[in-house]
Amino acid sequence: MAPWGDGKLLFCVLFLTCCIATSAHMPVDCCVSTGRPTIVKQSVVDYRRQVKGQGCPIDAMIFVIRHGKKLCSVTDLPGLSDVMTHVDNLKKRCKEGRYKPRRCFGVNRV
């Protein structure tokens, strides 16, 4: 191997190590404030729970609306379980129907 080949190999290994180490600390998409929005469950296509201390400053529920807009809500919102059940059923029906029906617009393929 050429004398400069070992240096390139070492540089590549160090570069990849740095990339992997920093990717673990990448910022995530977090809500910085919450409210009590009126949520129409027919327009929600996804949701996730944001947990304080896992890269985000507060606990919240994040609802994704059909056109990709995100709503940040408090975790004790009345009717929250109804919305989550609706979204879970919607995802199940859309997956069974191969995401063809119109009601599956905006639903991410799982």
N, CA, C and O atoms as CSV, one atom per row, in Angstrom:
chain,resi,resn,atom,element,x,y,z
A,1,MET,N,N,0.851,-1.168,0.000
A,1,MET,CA,C,0.000,0.000,0.000
A,1,MET,C,C,0.897,1.232,0.000
A,1,MET,O,O,1.979,1.232,0.588
A,2,ALA,N,N,0.437,2.260,-0.658
A,2,ALA,CA,C,1.197,3.507,-0.723
A,2,ALA,C,C,1.280,4.124,0.671
A,2,ALA,O,O,0.398,3.894,1.498
A,3,PRO,N,N,2.342,4.913,0.945
A,3,PRO,CA,C,2.509,5.489,2.278
A,3,PRO,C,C,1.344,6.397,2.681
A,3,PRO,O,O,1.068,6.538,3.872
A,4,TRP,N,N,0.664,7.005,1.729
A,4,TRP,CA,C,-0.445,7.900,2.075
A,4,TRP,C,C,-1.762,7.141,2.191
A,4,TRP,O,O,-2.767,7.715,2.611
A,5,GLY,N,N,-1.771,5.858,1.826
A,5,GLY,CA,C,-2.989,5.044,1.899
A,5,GLY,C,C,-3.447,4.816,3.336
A,5,GLY,O,O,-4.646,4.819,3.615
A,6,ASP,N,N,-2.490,4.617,4.253
A,6,ASP,CA,C,-2.857,4.401,5.653
A,6,ASP,C,C,-3.492,5.650,6.244
A,6,ASP,O,O,-4.410,5.555,7.059
A,7,GLY,N,N,-3.016,6.807,5.842
A,7,GLY,CA,C,-3.581,8.069,6.331
A,7,GLY,C,C,-5.013,8.250,5.866
A,7,GLY,O,O,-5.857,8.713,6.633
A,8,LYS,N,N,-5.306,7.890,4.609
A,8,LYS,CA,C,-6.678,7.997,4.088
A,8,LYS,C,C,-7.612,7.050,4.835
A,8,LYS,O,O,-8.739,7.410,5.176
A,9,LEU,N,N,-7.133,5.851,5.078
A,9,LEU,CA,C,-7.945,4.874,5.794
A,9,LEU,C,C,-8.246,5.370,7.212
A,9,LEU,O,O,-9.383,5.273,7.674
A,10,LEU,N,N,-7.254,5.889,7.887
A,10,LEU,CA,C,-7.431,6.422,9.233
A,10,LEU,C,C,-8.415,7.596,9.224
A,10,LEU,O,O,-9.271,7.700,10.103
A,11,PHE,N,N,-8.291,8.469,8.235
A,11,PHE,CA,C,-9.201,9.609,8.129
A,11,PHE,C,C,-10.639,9.126,7.933
A,11,PHE,O,O,-11.555,9.643,8.573
A,12,CYS,N,N,-10.844,8.145,7.058
A,12,CYS,CA,C,-12.191,7.623,6.808
A,12,CYS,C,C,-12.787,7.006,8.064
A,12,CYS,O,O,-13.961,7.223,8.363
A,13,VAL,N,N,-11.998,6.248,8.794
A,13,VAL,CA,C,-12.488,5.628,10.022
A,13,VAL,C,C,-12.859,6.702,11.048
A,13,VAL,O,O,-13.911,6.609,11.679
A,14,LEU,N,N,-12.020,7.706,11.220
A,14,LEU,CA,C,-12.316,8.782,12.169
A,14,LEU,C,C,-13.547,9.574,11.741
A,14,LEU,O,O,-14.374,9.940,12.575
A,15,PHE,N,N,-13.667,9.837,10.447
A,15,PHE,CA,C,-14.814,10.585,9.934
A,15,PHE,C,C,-16.115,9.842,10.197
A,15,PHE,O,O,-17.086,10.431,10.671
A,16,LEU,N,N,-16.137,8.546,9.891
A,16,LEU,CA,C,-17.342,7.742,10.116
A,16,LEU,C,C,-17.678,7.643,11.603
A,16,LEU,O,O,-18.850,7.675,11.979
A,17,THR,N,N,-16.666,7.525,12.437
A,17,THR,CA,C,-16.894,7.467,13.882
A,17,THR,C,C,-17.526,8.755,14.375
A,17,THR,O,O,-18.449,8.721,15.188
A,18,CYS,N,N,-17.042,9.886,13.894
A,18,CYS,CA,C,-17.610,11.179,14.294
A,18,CYS,C,C,-19.044,11.319,13.808
A,18,CYS,O,O,-19.900,11.821,14.537
A,19,CYS,N,N,-19.315,10.881,12.586
A,19,CYS,CA,C,-20.676,10.980,12.037
A,19,CYS,C,C,-21.653,10.147,12.847
A,19,CYS,O,O,-22.759,10.598,13.144
A,20,ILE,N,N,-21.255,8.947,13.204
A,20,ILE,CA,C,-22.130,8.069,13.971
A,20,ILE,C,C,-22.345,8.630,15.374
A,20,ILE,O,O,-23.461,8.583,15.891
A,21,ALA,N,N,-21.309,9.149,15.986
A,21,ALA,CA,C,-21.417,9.691,17.343
A,21,ALA,C,C,-22.309,10.922,17.382
A,21,ALA,O,O,-23.075,11.091,18.331
A,22,THR,N,N,-22.229,11.784,16.376
A,22,THR,CA,C,-23.044,12.995,16.395
A,22,THR,C,C,-24.470,12.738,15.960
A,22,THR,O,O,-25.361,13.506,16.325
A,23,SER,N,N,-24.725,11.686,15.190
A,23,SER,CA,C,-26.097,11.419,14.754
A,23,SER,C,C,-26.982,10.995,15.922
A,23,SER,O,O,-28.203,11.131,15.849
A,24,ALA,N,N,-26.393,10.493,16.980
A,24,ALA,CA,C,-27.170,10.108,18.154
A,24,ALA,C,C,-27.716,11.326,18.880
A,24,ALA,O,O,-28.673,11.207,19.646
A,25,HIS,N,N,-27.132,12.486,18.657
A,25,HIS,CA,C,-27.556,13.704,19.335
A,25,HIS,C,C,-28.223,14.686,18.380
A,25,HIS,O,O,-28.241,15.890,18.636
A,26,MET,N,N,-28.767,14.177,17.282
A,26,MET,CA,C,-29.445,15.039,16.324
A,26,MET,C,C,-30.728,15.568,16.954
A,26,MET,O,O,-31.429,14.820,17.636
A,27,PRO,N,N,-31.045,16.831,16.743
A,27,PRO,CA,C,-32.291,17.351,17.296
A,27,PRO,C,C,-33.491,16.710,16.610
A,27,PRO,O,O,-33.462,16.414,15.416
A,28,VAL,N,N,-34.546,16.504,17.396
A,28,VAL,CA,C,-35.773,15.936,16.848
A,28,VAL,C,C,-36.815,17.034,16.729
A,28,VAL,O,O,-36.653,18.126,17.273
A,29,ASP,N,N,-37.868,16.735,16.021
A,29,ASP,CA,C,-38.942,17.694,15.823
A,29,ASP,C,C,-39.787,17.725,17.095
A,29,ASP,O,O,-40.559,16.802,17.354
A,30,CYS,N,N,-39.638,18.785,17.886
A,30,CYS,CA,C,-40.292,18.885,19.189
A,30,CYS,C,C,-41.289,20.037,19.239
A,30,CYS,O,O,-41.157,21.037,18.534
A,31,CYS,N,N,-42.284,19.861,20.093
A,31,CYS,CA,C,-43.183,20.964,20.437
A,31,CYS,C,C,-42.522,21.731,21.579
A,31,CYS,O,O,-42.041,21.129,22.539
A,32,VAL,N,N,-42.498,23.030,21.478
A,32,VAL,CA,C,-41.939,23.838,22.553
A,32,VAL,C,C,-43.039,24.455,23.407
A,32,VAL,O,O,-42.771,24.982,24.486
A,33,SER,N,N,-44.273,24.389,22.925
A,33,SER,CA,C,-45.421,24.827,23.719
A,33,SER,C,C,-46.627,23.995,23.301
A,33,SER,O,O,-46.667,23.451,22.197
A,34,THR,N,N,-47.605,23.902,24.193
A,34,THR,CA,C,-48.806,23.139,23.887
A,34,THR,C,C,-50.035,23.992,24.129
A,34,THR,O,O,-49.985,25.034,24.782
A,35,GLY,N,N,-51.115,23.524,23.590
A,35,GLY,CA,C,-52.384,24.197,23.801
A,35,GLY,C,C,-53.476,23.152,23.908
A,35,GLY,O,O,-53.200,21.959,24.033
A,36,ARG,N,N,-54.693,23.600,23.859
A,36,ARG,CA,C,-55.844,22.698,23.876
A,36,ARG,C,C,-56.632,22.914,22.579
A,36,ARG,O,O,-57.746,23.437,22.601
A,37,PRO,N,N,-56.037,22.504,21.443
A,37,PRO,CA,C,-56.708,22.737,20.163
A,37,PRO,C,C,-57.946,21.867,20.009
A,37,PRO,O,O,-58.039,20.785,20.590
A,38,THR,N,N,-58.881,22.348,19.229
A,38,THR,CA,C,-60.035,21.528,18.860
A,38,THR,C,C,-59.575,20.604,17.749
A,38,THR,O,O,-59.199,21.057,16.668
A,39,ILE,N,N,-59.605,19.318,18.017
A,39,ILE,CA,C,-59.089,18.354,17.052
A,39,ILE,C,C,-60.254,17.602,16.421
A,39,ILE,O,O,-61.028,16.939,17.112
A,40,VAL,N,N,-60.368,17.711,15.112
A,40,VAL,CA,C,-61.367,16.962,14.355
A,40,VAL,C,C,-60.712,15.641,13.970
A,40,VAL,O,O,-59.802,15.602,13.143
A,41,LYS,N,N,-61.191,14.556,14.584
A,41,LYS,CA,C,-60.492,13.285,14.415
A,41,LYS,C,C,-60.457,12.793,12.974
A,41,LYS,O,O,-59.555,12.036,12.616
A,42,GLN,N,N,-61.405,13.196,12.138
A,42,GLN,CA,C,-61.407,12.766,10.743
A,42,GLN,C,C,-60.260,13.377,9.948
A,42,GLN,O,O,-59.918,12.872,8.878
A,43,SER,N,N,-59.663,14.448,10.448
A,43,SER,CA,C,-58.566,15.084,9.715
A,43,SER,C,C,-57.189,14.628,10.205
A,43,SER,O,O,-56.176,14.948,9.585
A,44,VAL,N,N,-57.148,13.888,11.306
A,44,VAL,CA,C,-55.875,13.421,11.871
A,44,VAL,C,C,-55.472,12.122,11.192
A,44,VAL,O,O,-56.274,11.195,11.079
A,45,VAL,N,N,-54.210,12.061,10.735
A,45,VAL,CA,C,-53.719,10.853,10.068
A,45,VAL,C,C,-52.593,10.171,10.834
A,45,VAL,O,O,-52.218,9.041,10.518
A,46,ASP,N,N,-52.054,10.853,11.840
A,46,ASP,CA,C,-50.991,10.243,12.636
A,46,ASP,C,C,-50.868,10.992,13.951
A,46,ASP,O,O,-51.332,12.124,14.085
A,47,TYR,N,N,-50.243,10.350,14.907
A,47,TYR,CA,C,-49.982,10.980,16.190
A,47,TYR,C,C,-48.749,10.337,16.805
A,47,TYR,O,O,-48.364,9.226,16.442
A,48,ARG,N,N,-48.145,11.043,17.726
A,48,ARG,CA,C,-47.048,10.465,18.509
A,48,ARG,C,C,-46.954,11.220,19.816
A,48,ARG,O,O,-47.362,12.377,19.914
A,49,ARG,N,N,-46.423,10.566,20.795
A,49,ARG,CA,C,-46.251,11.167,22.110
A,49,ARG,C,C,-44.830,11.704,22.222
A,49,ARG,O,O,-43.865,11.010,21.902
A,50,GLN,N,N,-44.717,12.924,22.671
A,50,GLN,CA,C,-43.418,13.549,22.918
A,50,GLN,C,C,-43.164,13.468,24.409
A,50,GLN,O,O,-44.005,13.883,25.207
A,51,VAL,N,N,-42.013,12.938,24.794
A,51,VAL,CA,C,-41.686,12.752,26.201
A,51,VAL,C,C,-40.584,13.721,26.611
A,51,VAL,O,O,-39.547,13.829,25.958
A,52,LYS,N,N,-40.842,14.423,27.715
A,52,LYS,CA,C,-39.849,15.369,28.239
A,52,LYS,C,C,-38.595,14.587,28.630
A,52,LYS,O,O,-38.679,13.512,29.223
A,53,GLY,N,N,-37.448,15.136,28.294
A,53,GLY,CA,C,-36.188,14.508,28.660
A,53,GLY,C,C,-35.612,13.608,27.586
A,53,GLY,O,O,-34.481,13.142,27.722
A,54,GLN,N,N,-36.348,13.354,26.535
A,54,GLN,CA,C,-35.826,12.544,25.432
A,54,GLN,C,C,-35.542,13.439,24.238
A,54,GLN,O,O,-35.902,13.126,23.103
A,55,GLY,N,N,-34.893,14.553,24.518
A,55,GLY,CA,C,-34.534,15.500,23.471
A,55,GLY,C,C,-35.525,16.630,23.316
A,55,GLY,O,O,-35.304,17.530,22.505
A,56,CYS,N,N,-36.612,16.611,24.070
A,56,CYS,CA,C,-37.643,17.644,23.972
A,56,CYS,C,C,-37.892,18.258,25.351
A,56,CYS,O,O,-37.756,17.575,26.367
A,57,PRO,N,N,-38.257,19.553,25.392
A,57,PRO,CA,C,-38.384,20.243,26.675
A,57,PRO,C,C,-39.670,19.970,27.459
A,57,PRO,O,O,-39.700,20.208,28.666
A,58,ILE,N,N,-40.738,19.474,26.808
A,58,ILE,CA,C,-42.025,19.276,27.495
A,58,ILE,C,C,-42.698,17.991,27.023
A,58,ILE,O,O,-42.375,17.459,25.961
A,59,ASP,N,N,-43.649,17.497,27.838
A,59,ASP,CA,C,-44.508,16.388,27.424
A,59,ASP,C,C,-45.602,16.943,26.526
A,59,ASP,O,O,-46.146,18.014,26.795
A,60,ALA,N,N,-45.925,16.220,25.464
A,60,ALA,CA,C,-46.975,16.684,24.548
A,60,ALA,C,C,-47.441,15.525,23.679
A,60,ALA,O,O,-46.781,14.490,23.579
A,61,MET,N,N,-48.596,15.725,23.053
A,61,MET,CA,C,-49.083,14.829,22.006
A,61,MET,C,C,-49.006,15.620,20.707
A,61,MET,O,O,-49.461,16.761,20.634
A,62,ILE,N,N,-48.427,15.005,19.689
A,62,ILE,CA,C,-48.300,15.659,18.393
A,62,ILE,C,C,-49.239,14.954,17.418
A,62,ILE,O,O,-49.100,13.759,17.158
A,63,PHE,N,N,-50.191,15.706,16.887
A,63,PHE,CA,C,-51.141,15.175,15.912
A,63,PHE,C,C,-50.771,15.704,14.540
A,63,PHE,O,O,-50.525,16.898,14.373
A,64,VAL,N,N,-50.732,14.814,13.557
A,64,VAL,CA,C,-50.418,15.205,12.185
A,64,VAL,C,C,-51.728,15.209,11.398
A,64,VAL,O,O,-52.456,14.217,11.353
A,65,ILE,N,N,-52.002,16.358,10.781
A,65,ILE,CA,C,-53.215,16.537,9.995
A,65,ILE,C,C,-52.922,16.130,8.551
A,65,ILE,O,O,-51.754,16.029,8.175
A,66,ARG,N,N,-53.936,15.898,7.747
A,66,ARG,CA,C,-53.794,15.370,6.381
A,66,ARG,C,C,-52.757,16.068,5.512
A,66,ARG,O,O,-52.077,15.398,4.735
A,67,HIS,N,N,-52.613,17.349,5.608
A,67,HIS,CA,C,-51.664,18.048,4.737
A,67,HIS,C,C,-50.306,18.238,5.399
A,67,HIS,O,O,-49.516,19.070,4.953
A,68,GLY,N,N,-50.021,17.483,6.450
A,68,GLY,CA,C,-48.717,17.509,7.085
A,68,GLY,C,C,-48.570,18.507,8.214
A,68,GLY,O,O,-47.514,18.563,8.844
A,69,LYS,N,N,-49.595,19.294,8.489
A,69,LYS,CA,C,-49.532,20.253,9.583
A,69,LYS,C,C,-49.543,19.498,10.906
A,69,LYS,O,O,-50.232,18.488,11.043
A,70,LYS,N,N,-48.776,19.989,11.882
A,70,LYS,CA,C,-48.687,19.330,13.179
A,70,LYS,C,C,-49.310,20.206,14.257
A,70,LYS,O,O,-49.083,21.415,14.311
A,71,LEU,N,N,-50.097,19.569,15.110
A,71,LEU,CA,C,-50.717,20.255,16.237
A,71,LEU,C,C,-50.124,19.708,17.520
A,71,LEU,O,O,-50.055,18.494,17.708
A,72,CYS,N,N,-49.699,20.590,18.396
A,72,CYS,CA,C,-49.155,20.187,19.684
A,72,CYS,C,C,-50.233,20.361,20.743
A,72,CYS,O,O,-50.820,21.434,20.883
A,73,SER,N,N,-50.480,19.299,21.477
A,73,SER,CA,C,-51.561,19.301,22.453
A,73,SER,C,C,-51.045,18.831,23.803
A,73,SER,O,O,-50.039,18.126,23.889
A,74,VAL,N,N,-51.747,19.231,24.854
A,74,VAL,CA,C,-51.440,18.705,26.173
A,74,VAL,C,C,-51.790,17.224,26.179
A,74,VAL,O,O,-52.582,16.764,25.356
A,75,THR,N,N,-51.205,16.483,27.102
A,75,THR,CA,C,-51.402,15.033,27.107
A,75,THR,C,C,-52.705,14.607,27.765
A,75,THR,O,O,-53.098,13.447,27.647
A,76,ASP,N,N,-53.384,15.518,28.458
A,76,ASP,CA,C,-54.634,15.160,29.136
A,76,ASP,C,C,-55.858,15.767,28.449
A,76,ASP,O,O,-56.857,16.069,29.101
A,77,LEU,N,N,-55.774,15.939,27.156
A,77,LEU,CA,C,-56.871,16.512,26.385
A,77,LEU,C,C,-58.071,15.565,26.408
A,77,LEU,O,O,-57.913,14.370,26.157
A,78,PRO,N,N,-59.277,16.083,26.708
A,78,PRO,CA,C,-60.462,15.205,26.679
A,78,PRO,C,C,-60.675,14.634,25.268
A,78,PRO,O,O,-60.539,15.352,24.277
A,79,GLY,N,N,-61.001,13.371,25.189
A,79,GLY,CA,C,-61.253,12.733,23.903
A,79,GLY,C,C,-59.998,12.274,23.188
A,79,GLY,O,O,-60.057,11.846,22.036
A,80,LEU,N,N,-58.869,12.360,23.861
A,80,LEU,CA,C,-57.592,11.980,23.254
A,80,LEU,C,C,-57.584,10.513,22.832
A,80,LEU,O,O,-57.106,10.176,21.748
A,81,SER,N,N,-58.109,9.650,23.683
A,81,SER,CA,C,-58.110,8.220,23.353
A,81,SER,C,C,-59.006,7.928,22.150
A,81,SER,O,O,-58.722,7.009,21.382
A,82,ASP,N,N,-60.092,8.701,21.975
A,82,ASP,CA,C,-60.959,8.513,20.805
A,82,ASP,C,C,-60.219,8.838,19.508
A,82,ASP,O,O,-60.350,8.126,18.513
A,83,VAL,N,N,-59.443,9.919,19.532
A,83,VAL,CA,C,-58.679,10.323,18.342
A,83,VAL,C,C,-57.618,9.272,18.028
A,83,VAL,O,O,-57.430,8.901,16.870
A,84,MET,N,N,-56.928,8.794,19.061
A,84,MET,CA,C,-55.877,7.803,18.849
A,84,MET,C,C,-56.461,6.489,18.311
A,84,MET,O,O,-55.875,5.865,17.426
A,85,THR,N,N,-57.608,6.076,18.844
A,85,THR,CA,C,-58.277,4.862,18.354
A,85,THR,C,C,-58.702,5.043,16.899
A,85,THR,O,O,-58.544,4.134,16.084
A,86,HIS,N,N,-59.241,6.218,16.574
A,86,HIS,CA,C,-59.653,6.502,15.196
A,86,HIS,C,C,-58.463,6.399,14.240
A,86,HIS,O,O,-58.570,5.796,13.172
A,87,VAL,N,N,-57.339,6.986,14.625
A,87,VAL,CA,C,-56.149,6.964,13.765
A,87,VAL,C,C,-55.626,5.536,13.614
A,87,VAL,O,O,-55.252,5.128,12.514
A,88,ASP,N,N,-55.598,4.780,14.703
A,88,ASP,CA,C,-55.136,3.386,14.615
A,88,ASP,C,C,-56.024,2.563,13.686
A,88,ASP,O,O,-55.528,1.773,12.882
A,89,ASN,N,N,-57.340,2.753,13.799
A,89,ASN,CA,C,-58.272,2.037,12.900
A,89,ASN,C,C,-58.114,2.495,11.457
A,89,ASN,O,O,-58.169,1.681,10.534
A,90,LEU,N,N,-57.919,3.795,11.260
A,90,LEU,CA,C,-57.714,4.332,9.912
A,90,LEU,C,C,-56.475,3.723,9.265
A,90,LEU,O,O,-56.510,3.315,8.104
A,91,LYS,N,N,-55.388,3.664,10.015
A,91,LYS,CA,C,-54.150,3.078,9.474
A,91,LYS,C,C,-54.356,1.614,9.115
A,91,LYS,O,O,-53.860,1.138,8.094
A,92,LYS,N,N,-55.093,0.904,9.964
A,92,LYS,CA,C,-55.340,-0.516,9.706
A,92,LYS,C,C,-56.171,-0.688,8.430
A,92,LYS,O,O,-55.839,-1.514,7.581
A,93,ARG,N,N,-57.260,0.095,8.295
A,93,ARG,CA,C,-58.112,-0.002,7.097
A,93,ARG,C,C,-57.347,0.394,5.844
A,93,ARG,O,O,-57.494,-0.235,4.796
A,94,CYS,N,N,-56.538,1.427,5.950
A,94,CYS,CA,C,-55.783,1.884,4.774
A,94,CYS,C,C,-54.749,0.849,4.354
A,94,CYS,O,O,-54.533,0.627,3.163
A,95,LYS,N,N,-54.115,0.223,5.327
A,95,LYS,CA,C,-53.119,-0.800,4.999
A,95,LYS,C,C,-53.791,-1.987,4.313
A,95,LYS,O,O,-53.257,-2.532,3.347
A,96,GLU,N,N,-54.959,-2.387,4.811
A,96,GLU,CA,C,-55.697,-3.495,4.192
A,96,GLU,C,C,-56.148,-3.145,2.780
A,96,GLU,O,O,-56.171,-4.004,1.898
A,97,GLY,N,N,-56.506,-1.883,2.569
A,97,GLY,CA,C,-56.952,-1.433,1.248
A,97,GLY,C,C,-55.828,-0.923,0.369
A,97,GLY,O,O,-56.077,-0.323,-0.676
A,98,ARG,N,N,-54.594,-1.157,0.784
A,98,ARG,CA,C,-53.392,-0.724,0.048
A,98,ARG,C,C,-53.381,0.779,-0.212
A,98,ARG,O,O,-52.893,1.244,-1.242
A,99,TYR,N,N,-53.926,1.523,0.739
A,99,TYR,CA,C,-53.899,2.995,0.727
A,99,TYR,C,C,-54.616,3.600,-0.482
A,99,TYR,O,O,-54.314,4.721,-0.891
A,100,LYS,N,N,-55.567,2.852,-1.052
A,100,LYS,CA,C,-56.285,3.329,-2.229
A,100,LYS,C,C,-57.460,4.254,-1.918
A,100,LYS,O,O,-57.640,5.252,-2.615
A,101,PRO,N,N,-58.278,3.954,-0.879
A,101,PRO,CA,C,-59.448,4.802,-0.663
A,101,PRO,C,C,-59.077,6.266,-0.420
A,101,PRO,O,O,-57.985,6.581,0.055
A,102,ARG,N,N,-59.986,7.118,-0.749
A,102,ARG,CA,C,-59.759,8.559,-0.592
A,102,ARG,C,C,-59.485,8.934,0.861
A,102,ARG,O,O,-58.737,9.873,1.135
A,103,ARG,N,N,-60.096,8.193,1.797
A,103,ARG,CA,C,-59.897,8.509,3.208
A,103,ARG,C,C,-58.460,8.274,3.659
A,103,ARG,O,O,-58.079,8.693,4.752
A,104,CYS,N,N,-57.665,7.612,2.833
A,104,CYS,CA,C,-56.270,7.322,3.181
A,104,CYS,C,C,-55.310,8.417,2.734
A,104,CYS,O,O,-54.096,8.273,2.881
A,105,PHE,N,N,-55.842,9.510,2.190
A,105,PHE,CA,C,-54.988,10.614,1.765
A,105,PHE,C,C,-54.216,11.142,2.975
A,105,PHE,O,O,-54.809,11.509,3.989
A,106,GLY,N,N,-52.915,11.175,2.858
A,106,GLY,CA,C,-52.069,11.702,3.921
A,106,GLY,C,C,-51.582,10.665,4.916
A,106,GLY,O,O,-50.698,10.957,5.721
A,107,VAL,N,N,-52.135,9.469,4.880
A,107,VAL,CA,C,-51.723,8.421,5.822
A,107,VAL,C,C,-50.396,7.848,5.341
A,107,VAL,O,O,-50.263,7.447,4.185
A,108,ASN,N,N,-49.420,7.816,6.240
A,108,ASN,CA,C,-48.104,7.273,5.894
A,108,ASN,C,C,-48.157,5.753,5.853
A,108,ASN,O,O,-48.788,5.116,6.697
A,109,ARG,N,N,-47.493,5.192,4.871
A,109,ARG,CA,C,-47.428,3.739,4.759
A,109,ARG,C,C,-46.515,3.210,5.858
A,109,ARG,O,O,-45.419,3.719,6.091
A,110,VAL,N,N,-47.003,2.183,6.513
A,110,VAL,CA,C,-46.255,1.605,7.628
A,110,VAL,C,C,-45.634,0.311,7.216
A,110,VAL,O,O,-44.960,-0.334,8.020
